[in-house]
Amino acid sequence: MKNAMGLRLRDLTELLAGMGIVVLVLFIGSFTHLRADLTSEKRFTLTPATHQLVDSLKDVVFVKVFLEGDLPADLHRLSLATRELLDEMRVDAPDKLEYAFEDPSDHPDEKTRNEVFAELEKQGLQYTSIRIREKSGFSERIVFPGALITYRGKTIPVQLLKTQLRQPDADMVNRSINNLEYEVAGAIRQLTRIEKPRVAFLEGQGELAPMEVQDITKALGENYDVTRVRIDGHINSLSDHVKGARYRLNKYDALIVAKPDSTFSKKDQYILDQFIMNGGKVLWLLDMMNAHLDSLRSRQFSIATPLDLDLDEMLFAYGVRINKDLLLDASCAPIEIYTTPYGNQRKLERFPWYFEPVLIPHSDHPIVTNIDPVHTAFVSSMDTIAVDSIRKTLLLTTSPYNRVLKNPVRISLAIVDLDLGLDKKGGSPAPVGVLLEGRFHSAFTDRLPPKFLEQEEIAFRERGRRTAQIVISDGDVIANRVDPDKGMYYMLGYDRYAGRKIYGNRELIINAMNYLLDDKSLISLRSRTITLRQLDPERIVDERSKWQMIAVGAPVLLTLLAGLAFQYIRRRRYSRTA
């Protein structure tokens, strides 16, 4: 009897002790945020750059997210991923980051609802119209898949869903989830940055007009102070002479030279050269051949001839040569051509347009990691030159199925009817984009008269500071499509046949500038890849019953086994005591 009472007392003590431990663990857990990221790509782990950004906050950041309410499954996933990201960021700074989720449609009064929508659009958020299935059919609903982030009285919009489609698809949502940390952290960084690096588009030699680079200008403006500058032979256009200083001080951190079509004077070349020698970064986007698709609108063919930019010696001194030729590539964009005579029954057909290579990045460099194929037009081949202390990294190449056409080049739509055999025999990919890093030697070494060098304001620098340049043998890679009749432009990477953005040109240019300007935090976020593992749709159909039975039966079976094991252990314990 005493033994039985003792066993019951011991069991009760063990039970109470176990319950006490559970309560204690739960109590401690309410004050701590313990987590373990078991995913292979660490999708739930913030990058070091984001940790550092959040840790450095001096004031409260408030994030208002408009992904709440009755949402489709895909948008609900985006909402959940956003909440998880913000929770993870709050771990580093619980008192410096606050957020709220809000449904802008949660207003019974239509007038109030429309006023809220108008205010969100005014603040820079874009809406998406979605179809929701109801008992009576389908209904349309306006959703603002974005957020407003506020810091010290300044508010900027963040579009969490990146899509140009009326109805967002699963792939677009997956891409948006992949870029969440970049979008949110980039916005916070933009708000907290005291001074932006200065970037200038060069003009004066027939470069792309402001409207032709409007999209990338706007995108770069989120993190940089973007302007335009002309040299025109003025020694102080890109740099200033500081009295008593040995060398000149650059006015800009980086230059973009986008598709010039006329000659650079020797004076302008010298000013550019010294900008580079004093640590300036340059993104060269150069056409070497005068070739345009528009030239075929009024005639059957055109002849592409070399442009006289007079930059060959400069680029050669830095370690690269762009050849005066054109590349054909089997990996190319399409073109639509009428295949029937003039009349009421004219028919458009789509053909590969070999003069517009679509470059698929294969390099593991962060500039081109995780970006879509890049669209180019009338691109030339290039060679790298051995230069001491200059490191070269190939960023962009054609496919192996390419051909080089030496100048002059005949350009005709009739090429689509020719069997060029590009896809039958592969060769070597042709380089079309290269990164140059190191301490460059001036292209004007031993070329300047002593009297010129004696002038104090010249401050000639023969060997430069450590810097970087990117050279791409295509000027159109940065040009957004423009509709002159409507006075509007399209996003860089937009394809007129697909009716949406499908190319990675925008990301390429942004990554290039991030890298040149040492924004390692931004480029590490953008180049991060999260694999979204989707279920095999065929196996879902074939094995549906099997997995339903496992899902229903497995928990019941495990419960029965646990009960039997408990009874077995209990009987053995009491039988030994007896």
C-alpha positions as CSV (number, residue, x, y, z in Angstrom):
1,M,0.0,0.0,0.0
2,K,2.8,2.4,1.0
3,N,4.7,1.5,-2.2
4,A,1.6,2.3,-4.3
5,M,1.2,5.6,-2.5
6,G,4.8,6.4,-3.0
7,L,4.7,5.6,-6.7
8,R,1.6,7.9,-7.1
9,L,3.3,10.7,-5.2
10,R,6.4,10.3,-7.3
11,D,4.4,10.3,-10.6
12,L,2.5,13.4,-9.4
13,T,5.8,15.1,-8.6
14,E,7.3,14.2,-12.0
15,L,4.1,15.5,-13.7
16,L,4.2,18.8,-11.8
17,A,7.9,19.2,-12.4
18,G,7.4,18.6,-16.1
19,M,4.6,21.1,-16.3
20,G,6.7,23.6,-14.4
21,I,9.6,23.2,-16.8
22,V,7.2,23.7,-19.8
23,V,5.7,26.8,-18.2
24,L,9.2,28.1,-17.5
25,V,10.4,27.5,-21.0
26,L,7.3,29.2,-22.4
27,F,7.8,32.2,-20.1
28,I,11.4,32.6,-21.1
29,G,10.5,32.1,-24.8
30,S,8.0,35.0,-24.6
31,F,11.0,37.4,-24.0
32,T,13.4,35.9,-26.5
33,H,13.3,35.2,-30.2
34,L,15.1,31.9,-30.8
35,R,15.2,30.7,-34.4
36,A,17.2,28.3,-36.5
37,D,17.3,28.6,-40.3
38,L,17.6,25.1,-41.7
39,T,17.2,26.1,-45.4
40,S,20.2,25.5,-47.6
41,E,20.3,29.0,-49.0
42,K,19.5,30.6,-45.6
43,R,16.4,32.3,-46.9
44,F,15.2,33.3,-43.4
45,T,18.6,34.8,-42.4
46,L,19.4,38.5,-43.1
47,T,22.6,39.4,-44.9
48,P,25.4,41.0,-42.8
49,A,24.7,44.3,-44.7
50,T,21.1,44.4,-43.5
51,H,22.1,43.5,-39.9
52,Q,24.5,46.4,-40.0
53,L,21.9,48.8,-41.4
54,V,19.3,48.0,-38.8
55,D,21.9,48.1,-36.0
56,S,22.9,51.6,-37.1
57,L,19.4,53.2,-36.9
58,K,19.3,56.4,-34.9
59,D,15.6,56.7,-34.8
60,V,12.4,54.7,-35.3
61,V,11.6,53.4,-38.8
62,F,7.8,52.8,-39.3
63,V,6.7,50.5,-42.1
64,K,3.0,50.5,-43.2
65,V,2.3,47.5,-45.4
66,F,-0.9,47.3,-47.5
67,L,-1.2,43.6,-47.8
68,E,-4.0,42.6,-45.5
69,G,-7.5,41.3,-45.8
70,D,-9.0,38.8,-48.2
71,L,-6.0,38.1,-50.5
72,P,-5.4,35.4,-53.1
73,A,-3.0,32.7,-52.1
74,D,0.0,34.1,-53.9
75,L,-0.4,37.6,-52.4
76,H,-1.0,36.0,-49.0
77,R,2.4,34.4,-49.4
78,L,3.9,37.7,-50.2
79,S,2.2,39.3,-47.1
80,L,3.5,36.5,-44.9
81,A,7.0,36.7,-46.2
82,T,7.0,40.5,-45.6
83,R,5.9,40.0,-42.0
84,E,8.6,37.4,-41.4
85,L,11.2,39.7,-42.9
86,L,10.2,42.6,-40.6
87,D,10.1,40.3,-37.6
88,E,13.6,39.2,-38.4
89,M,14.8,42.8,-38.7
90,R,13.1,43.7,-35.4
91,V,15.3,41.2,-33.6
92,D,18.3,43.5,-34.2
93,A,16.5,46.7,-33.2
94,P,13.2,46.0,-31.5
95,D,12.8,49.6,-30.4
96,K,13.9,51.1,-33.7
97,L,11.6,49.3,-36.2
98,E,7.8,49.2,-36.0
99,Y,5.3,48.0,-38.6
100,A,1.6,47.7,-39.2
101,F,-0.5,45.8,-41.9
102,E,-3.5,47.6,-43.3
103,D,-6.2,46.8,-45.8
104,P,-6.9,50.0,-47.8
105,S,-10.1,48.4,-49.1
106,D,-11.5,48.1,-45.6
107,H,-13.9,51.0,-45.9
108,P,-17.7,50.4,-46.5
109,D,-18.1,53.8,-48.0
110,E,-17.0,53.8,-51.6
111,K,-16.2,57.5,-51.6
112,T,-13.8,57.1,-48.6
113,R,-12.3,54.0,-50.3
114,N,-11.6,55.9,-53.5
115,E,-10.0,58.8,-51.6
116,V,-7.7,56.3,-49.8
117,F,-6.7,54.8,-53.2
118,A,-6.1,58.2,-54.7
119,E,-3.9,59.1,-51.7
120,L,-1.8,55.9,-52.0
121,E,-1.3,56.6,-55.7
122,K,-0.3,60.1,-54.9
123,Q,2.4,58.8,-52.5
124,G,3.8,56.6,-55.3
125,L,2.3,53.2,-54.8
126,Q,0.9,51.3,-57.8
127,Y,-2.3,49.3,-57.6
128,T,-3.0,45.8,-59.1
129,S,-6.4,44.6,-60.1
130,I,-7.1,41.0,-59.1
131,R,-10.0,38.7,-59.8
132,I,-11.6,37.0,-56.8
133,R,-13.9,33.9,-57.2
134,E,-17.2,34.3,-55.4
135,K,-20.3,32.2,-55.2
136,S,-22.0,34.4,-57.8
137,G,-19.0,34.5,-60.1
138,F,-15.9,36.6,-60.3
139,S,-15.3,40.1,-58.9
140,E,-12.6,42.7,-59.4
141,R,-10.7,44.1,-56.4
142,I,-8.0,46.8,-56.2
143,V,-4.9,45.8,-54.2
144,F,-1.9,48.0,-53.4
145,P,0.9,45.4,-52.9
146,G,3.4,47.8,-51.4
147,A,4.5,49.7,-48.3
148,L,5.2,53.2,-47.1
149,I,8.4,53.5,-45.0
150,T,8.8,56.6,-42.8
151,Y,11.9,57.8,-41.0
152,R,12.3,61.2,-39.4
153,G,9.4,62.7,-41.2
154,K,10.4,61.4,-44.7
155,T,8.3,58.8,-46.4
156,I,9.1,56.8,-49.5
157,P,7.0,54.2,-51.3
158,V,8.2,50.6,-51.8
159,Q,6.5,48.4,-54.4
160,L,6.7,44.9,-52.9
161,L,5.1,43.2,-56.0
162,K,7.1,43.8,-59.1
163,T,4.8,43.2,-62.1
164,Q,3.5,44.9,-65.2
165,L,0.7,42.3,-65.6
166,R,-2.9,43.1,-64.8
167,Q,-3.2,39.8,-63.0
168,P,0.0,38.9,-61.0
169,D,1.1,35.4,-61.6
170,A,3.0,33.0,-59.2
171,D,6.3,33.5,-60.9
172,M,6.1,37.3,-60.3
173,V,5.2,36.8,-56.7
174,N,8.1,34.4,-56.2
175,R,10.5,37.0,-57.7
176,S,9.1,39.6,-55.5
177,I,9.6,37.4,-52.4
178,N,13.2,36.8,-53.5
179,N,13.8,40.6,-53.7
180,L,11.9,41.6,-50.5
181,E,15.0,42.2,-48.4
182,Y,16.6,44.3,-51.1
183,E,13.5,46.5,-51.5
184,V,12.9,47.1,-47.8
185,A,16.5,47.4,-46.8
186,G,17.3,49.6,-49.8
187,A,14.4,51.9,-48.9
188,I,15.6,52.2,-45.3
189,R,19.1,52.9,-46.5
190,Q,17.9,55.6,-48.8
191,L,16.0,57.3,-46.0
192,T,19.0,57.1,-43.6
193,R,21.7,58.1,-46.0
194,I,23.1,61.5,-45.3
195,E,24.9,62.1,-48.6
196,K,24.4,60.3,-51.9
197,P,27.3,59.6,-54.3
198,R,27.1,61.7,-57.4
199,V,26.6,60.1,-60.8
200,A,26.6,62.0,-64.1
201,F,25.5,61.1,-67.6
202,L,28.0,62.5,-70.1
203,E,26.5,64.6,-73.0
204,G,27.9,66.6,-75.8
205,Q,28.9,63.8,-78.2
206,G,25.5,62.7,-79.3
207,E,24.8,60.5,-76.3
208,L,21.3,59.1,-75.6
209,A,18.7,61.8,-74.8
210,P,17.3,62.1,-71.3
211,M,14.0,60.5,-72.3
212,E,15.9,57.5,-73.6
213,V,17.5,56.9,-70.2
214,Q,14.7,58.1,-68.1
215,D,13.8,54.8,-66.5
216,I,17.4,54.0,-65.3
217,T,17.9,57.6,-64.3
218,K,14.9,57.3,-62.0
219,A,16.0,53.9,-60.7
220,L,19.6,55.1,-59.9
221,G,18.1,58.3,-58.3
222,E,16.9,56.2,-55.4
223,N,20.4,55.8,-54.2
224,Y,22.5,58.3,-56.1
225,D,22.4,62.0,-57.0
226,V,22.0,61.7,-60.8
227,T,22.7,64.6,-63.2
228,R,24.0,65.3,-66.7
229,V,27.3,67.0,-67.6
230,R,29.1,68.4,-70.7
231,I,32.9,68.6,-70.9
232,D,33.2,71.0,-73.9
233,G,36.9,71.3,-73.3
234,H,36.4,72.9,-69.8
235,I,39.1,71.7,-67.5
236,N,36.8,72.2,-64.4
237,S,33.8,70.3,-65.9
238,L,34.6,67.1,-64.1
239,S,37.0,68.2,-61.3
240,D,38.2,71.2,-59.3
241,H,41.7,72.4,-58.6
242,V,42.2,72.9,-54.8
243,K,44.9,75.4,-54.1
244,G,47.9,73.6,-52.6
245,A,46.7,70.1,-53.5
246,R,48.9,68.0,-55.7
247,Y,46.0,66.6,-57.7
248,R,42.6,67.7,-58.8
249,L,39.4,66.8,-56.8
250,N,36.6,65.0,-58.8
251,K,33.1,66.6,-58.7
252,Y,31.5,63.2,-59.5
253,D,31.9,59.7,-58.2
254,A,31.0,58.0,-61.5
255,L,30.3,58.8,-65.1
256,I,28.0,57.0,-67.6
257,V,29.0,57.4,-71.2
258,A,25.9,56.1,-73.1
259,K,26.1,55.6,-76.8
260,P,28.0,58.6,-78.1
261,D,28.1,59.0,-81.9
262,S,30.6,61.8,-82.6
263,T,34.3,62.4,-82.0
264,F,35.8,63.2,-78.6
265,S,38.3,66.0,-78.8
266,K,41.8,65.4,-77.4
267,K,41.0,68.0,-74.7
268,D,37.9,66.1,-73.7
269,Q,39.8,62.8,-73.7
270,Y,42.4,64.3,-71.4
271,I,39.8,65.6,-69.0
272,L,38.1,62.1,-69.0
273,D,41.5,60.4,-68.5
274,Q,42.4,62.5,-65.5
275,F,38.9,62.0,-64.0
276,I,39.8,58.2,-64.1
277,M,43.3,58.8,-62.7
278,N,41.9,60.7,-59.7
279,G,39.7,57.7,-58.8
280,G,36.6,58.3,-60.9
281,K,34.5,55.3,-62.1
282,V,33.2,55.1,-65.6
283,L,30.6,52.9,-67.2
284,W,31.3,52.9,-71.0
285,L,28.4,51.8,-73.2
286,L,29.7,52.2,-76.7
287,D,28.6,51.5,-80.2
288,M,31.5,51.2,-82.7
289,M,29.2,50.9,-85.8
290,N,26.6,53.3,-87.1
291,A,23.7,50.8,-87.3
292,H,20.0,51.4,-86.7
293,L,16.9,49.3,-87.2
294,D,14.9,52.5,-88.1
295,S,17.1,52.8,-91.2
296,L,15.2,49.8,-92.7
297,R,11.8,51.5,-92.5
298,S,12.2,53.4,-95.7
299,R,14.6,51.1,-97.7
300,Q,15.3,47.4,-98.0
301,F,18.9,47.5,-96.6
302,S,21.4,49.8,-95.0
303,I,25.2,49.8,-94.7
304,A,26.7,50.0,-91.2
305,T,30.0,51.9,-91.1
306,P,32.4,52.5,-88.2
307,L,31.8,55.5,-85.9
308,D,34.8,57.8,-85.3
309,L,34.7,58.3,-81.6
310,D,38.5,58.5,-81.3
311,L,38.5,56.5,-78.0
312,D,40.5,53.6,-79.3
313,E,43.8,54.7,-77.8
314,M,42.3,55.5,-74.4
315,L,40.5,52.2,-74.1
316,F,43.6,50.3,-75.3
317,A,45.7,52.0,-72.6
318,Y,43.2,50.8,-70.0
319,G,43.1,47.2,-71.2
320,V,40.4,46.7,-73.8
321,R,39.7,47.1,-77.5
322,I,36.3,47.3,-79.1
323,N,36.4,46.0,-82.7
324,K,34.7,47.8,-85.6
325,D,32.4,44.9,-86.5
326,L,29.0,43.5,-85.7
327,L,28.0,40.2,-84.1
328,L,25.3,37.8,-85.2
329,D,24.0,35.5,-82.5
330,A,21.6,32.5,-82.6
331,S,20.5,33.6,-79.1
332,C,18.6,36.7,-80.1
333,A,15.5,38.7,-79.9
334,P,12.6,38.2,-82.4
335,I,11.4,40.6,-85.0
336,E,8.0,40.7,-86.7
337,I,8.0,41.1,-90.5
338,Y,5.2,41.2,-93.1
339,T,5.5,38.0,-95.2
340,T,2.8,38.8,-97.7
341,P,2.4,41.5,-100.4
342,Y,0.8,44.8,-99.6
343,G,-3.0,44.6,-99.3
344,N,-5.8,43.8,-96.9
345,Q,-4.5,40.3,-96.0
346,R,-1.0,41.3,-94.9
347,K,0.4,38.8,-92.4
348,L,2.9,39.4,-89.6
349,E,5.3,36.6,-88.8
350,R,8.0,36.4,-86.1
351,F,11.6,35.6,-87.0
352,P,14.9,35.5,-85.1
353,W,16.7,38.9,-85.5
354,Y,20.4,37.9,-85.3
355,F,21.5,41.5,-85.0
356,E,20.0,41.8,-81.5
357,P,21.8,39.2,-79.3
358,V,20.2,38.2,-76.0
359,L,23.0,37.6,-73.6
360,I,22.6,35.0,-70.9
361,P,25.1,35.8,-68.1
362,H,27.2,32.8,-67.0
363,S,29.7,34.6,-64.8
364,D,29.4,34.2,-61.0
365,H,30.4,37.9,-60.5
366,P,27.8,39.7,-58.4
367,I,27.1,42.3,-61.1
368,V,25.5,39.6,-63.3
369,T,24.4,37.0,-60.7
370,N,20.7,36.4,-60.5
371,I,19.7,38.7,-63.4
372,D,17.5,37.9,-66.5
373,P,19.0,37.7,-70.0
374,V,20.3,41.0,-71.3
375,H,19.0,42.5,-74.6
376,T,21.5,44.2,-76.9
377,A,21.4,45.6,-80.4
378,F,24.1,45.8,-83.0
379,V,26.8,44.8,-80.6
380,S,30.5,44.6,-81.5
381,S,33.2,42.1,-80.4
382,M,36.0,43.1,-78.0
383,D,39.4,42.0,-77.0
384,T,41.2,42.4,-73.7
385,I,44.7,43.7,-73.6
386,A,47.4,42.7,-71.1
387,V,48.1,45.7,-68.8
388,D,50.1,45.6,-65.6
389,S,48.2,45.7,-62.4
390,I,44.8,45.7,-64.1
391,R,42.4,42.8,-63.3
392,K,39.9,41.9,-66.0
393,T,36.6,40.1,-65.4
394,L,34.3,39.0,-68.3
395,L,30.8,39.9,-67.4
396,L,28.9,39.4,-70.7
397,T,29.4,37.2,-73.7
398,T,27.4,36.0,-76.6
399,S,26.4,32.4,-77.0
400,P,28.9,30.0,-78.7
401,Y,26.6,30.2,-81.8
402,N,27.8,33.6,-83.1
403,R,29.4,35.0,-86.2
404,V,31.5,38.2,-86.7
405,L,30.7,40.5,-89.6
406,K,33.6,42.8,-90.6
407,N,32.8,46.4,-91.6
408,P,31.2,47.6,-93.7
409,V,28.2,45.5,-92.8
410,R,25.1,45.2,-95.0
411,I,22.0,45.1,-92.7
412,S,18.8,43.8,-94.3
413,L,15.6,42.1,-93.2
414,A,16.2,39.5,-95.8
415,I,18.8,37.9,-93.4
416,V,15.9,36.1,-91.7
417,D,15.4,34.0,-94.8
418,L,19.1,32.9,-94.9
419,D,20.4,29.7,-93.4
420,L,23.4,31.1,-91.6
421,G,24.1,27.8,-89.7
422,L,24.5,29.7,-86.5
423,D,22.8,27.0,-84.4
424,K,24.7,24.0,-86.1
425,K,28.3,24.6,-85.2
426,G,29.2,26.2,-81.9
427,G,32.4,28.2,-81.4
428,S,33.7,30.4,-78.7
429,P,31.5,32.9,-77.0
430,A,32.4,36.5,-78.0
431,P,33.2,38.9,-75.1
432,V,31.0,42.0,-75.1
433,G,31.2,43.3,-71.5
434,V,34.3,43.5,-69.2
435,L,35.1,44.9,-65.8
436,L,38.5,46.5,-65.4
437,E,39.9,47.1,-61.9
438,G,43.2,48.5,-60.6
439,R,45.5,51.4,-60.9
440,F,45.4,52.6,-64.5
441,H,48.2,54.4,-66.3
442,S,47.2,57.6,-68.0
443,A,46.6,57.4,-71.8
444,F,48.5,60.7,-72.1
445,T,51.8,59.6,-70.5
446,D,54.7,61.0,-72.5
447,R,52.4,62.8,-74.8
448,L,52.1,66.2,-73.2
449,P,54.4,69.2,-73.7
450,P,56.4,70.3,-70.6
451,K,54.9,73.8,-70.6
452,F,51.4,72.3,-70.4
453,L,52.4,70.1,-67.4
454,E,54.0,73.1,-65.6
455,Q,50.6,74.8,-65.1
456,E,49.5,74.4,-61.5
457,E,45.8,73.9,-62.3
458,I,46.6,71.0,-64.7
459,A,47.9,68.7,-61.8
460,F,48.7,65.9,-64.2
461,R,48.5,62.4,-62.7
462,E,50.4,59.7,-64.6
463,R,49.3,56.7,-62.5
464,G,45.9,56.7,-61.1
465,R,44.3,55.8,-57.8
466,R,42.7,52.4,-57.5
467,T,39.4,52.5,-59.4
468,A,37.2,50.5,-61.7
469,Q,35.7,50.8,-65.2
470,I,33.1,48.7,-67.0
471,V,33.1,48.6,-70.8
472,I,30.1,47.2,-72.8
473,S,30.2,47.2,-76.6
474,D,26.6,48.2,-77.0
475,G,25.0,51.6,-76.3
476,D,21.4,50.4,-76.5
477,V,21.8,48.2,-73.4
478,I,20.8,51.2,-71.2
479,A,18.2,52.7,-73.5
480,N,14.5,52.3,-72.6
481,R,11.9,52.2,-75.3
482,V,10.2,55.5,-76.0
483,D,6.7,56.2,-77.5
484,P,7.1,59.7,-79.0
485,D,3.4,60.0,-79.9
486,K,2.3,59.5,-76.3
487,G,5.3,61.2,-74.8
488,M,6.0,58.2,-72.5
489,Y,8.8,55.7,-71.9
490,Y,8.7,52.1,-70.9
491,M,10.7,50.3,-68.2
492,L,14.2,49.3,-69.2
493,G,14.1,45.7,-70.3
494,Y,10.5,46.0,-71.7
495,D,9.7,43.8,-74.7
496,R,7.1,45.1,-77.1
497,Y,6.1,41.6,-78.2
498,A,5.7,40.2,-74.7
499,G,4.0,43.4,-73.5
500,R,6.1,43.5,-70.3
501,K,9.6,43.6,-68.9
502,I,11.4,40.3,-69.6
503,Y,15.1,41.4,-69.9
504,G,17.6,42.1,-67.1
505,N,19.1,45.3,-68.6
506,R,17.8,47.4,-65.7
507,E,19.3,45.1,-63.0
508,L,22.6,44.9,-65.0
509,I,23.1,48.7,-65.0
510,I,22.0,49.1,-61.3
511,N,24.3,46.3,-60.2
512,A,27.1,47.8,-62.3
513,M,26.8,51.2,-60.6
514,N,26.4,49.6,-57.1
515,Y,29.7,47.7,-57.7
516,L,31.6,50.7,-59.1
517,L,30.5,52.9,-56.2
518,D,31.4,50.2,-53.6
519,D,27.7,49.7,-52.6
520,K,28.5,46.1,-51.5
521,S,25.4,46.1,-49.3
522,L,23.0,46.7,-52.2
523,I,24.7,44.3,-54.6
524,S,24.9,41.5,-52.0
525,L,21.1,41.8,-51.5
526,R,20.3,42.0,-55.2
527,S,22.5,39.1,-56.2
528,R,21.1,36.8,-53.5
529,T,19.3,33.8,-54.8
530,I,16.5,32.0,-53.0
531,T,15.3,28.8,-54.6
532,L,11.6,28.5,-54.4
533,R,11.0,24.8,-54.6
534,Q,7.6,24.1,-56.3
535,L,5.8,20.8,-56.2
536,D,5.7,18.6,-59.4
537,P,2.2,19.1,-60.8
538,E,2.2,15.7,-62.5
539,R,3.0,13.9,-59.2
540,I,0.4,16.0,-57.4
541,V,-2.2,14.5,-59.7
542,D,-0.8,10.9,-59.8
543,E,-0.1,10.6,-56.1
544,R,-3.0,12.7,-54.7
545,S,-4.8,9.8,-53.0
546,K,-1.6,8.3,-51.6
547,W,-0.6,11.5,-49.8
548,Q,-4.1,12.2,-48.6
549,M,-4.1,8.8,-46.9
550,I,-0.7,9.4,-45.4
551,A,-1.7,12.9,-44.2
552,V,-4.9,11.6,-42.5
553,G,-3.7,8.1,-41.3
554,A,-0.1,8.9,-40.2
555,P,-1.1,11.1,-37.2
556,V,-3.7,8.5,-36.1
557,L,-1.2,5.6,-36.4
558,L,1.5,7.5,-34.5
559,T,-1.0,8.3,-31.7
560,L,-2.0,4.7,-31.4
561,L,1.6,3.5,-31.3
562,A,2.4,6.1,-28.6
563,G,-0.6,5.0,-26.5
564,L,0.4,1.3,-26.8
565,A,4.0,2.1,-25.9
566,F,2.9,4.1,-22.9
567,Q,0.7,1.2,-21.7
568,Y,3.5,-1.3,-22.1
569,I,6.0,0.8,-20.2
570,R,3.5,1.5,-17.4
571,R,2.6,-2.2,-17.0
572,R,6.3,-3.2,-16.8
573,R,7.0,-0.6,-14.2
574,Y,4.1,-1.6,-11.9
575,S,4.7,-5.4,-12.4
576,R,8.3,-5.0,-11.3
577,T,7.2,-3.0,-8.2
578,A,4.7,-5.7,-7.3
